Amino acid sequence: MKVFQTKNRPGILSFTNYERIDEDELYKQAIEQLKKNPLFSLGKKISGPSEEIQECRINEYSFFLINDFNYGVEIHSNSQKAIQILSDYFGVA
């Protein structure tokens, strides 16, 4: 699993799927990886017709782990501190 960020989307981290596994499996792997971090906590899960959204926190900063059935797995946050912590955690260059 590799995570990247594009300059024009500063509040979003995206997951690549090089191994072409099912996106649901990639989403589960992302959650399992995050659970290894003691600063991470899960909140409410929202399921819609085209996505699953997991509310999360890293330290005191909130973010959403999103499994969009059309576009893949991403992390969204309005907190640049959350994005920075998660970028460091996942090794974003």
C-alpha positions, 0 to 999 in steps of 0.5 A: 500500500502506497499513499500519495498527495497531489499539490492541488488537493492539500487536504487529501491523501490517496492510496494507490492500488498497484496490486489491483486488489479489491478496493474493499480489501485496500480499505480494510488494510488501511484501517488495520495499518492505522490501528497500529498507531496508538494515537489513532481512534475510530469514530462513527462509520457512515455507509452510503450507496457509493461510499463508506466513510469512517470518521477517525482521529489521529491525536486530537485531529479529525479526518475521514477514511473514505472508500469511494466505490468509483474512485478508490480509497482516500483520506480527507481532512480540513486539518493540515496537522492531521494530513502532515501526521498521516503523511509521515505515518504512511511515508508520503514523499 
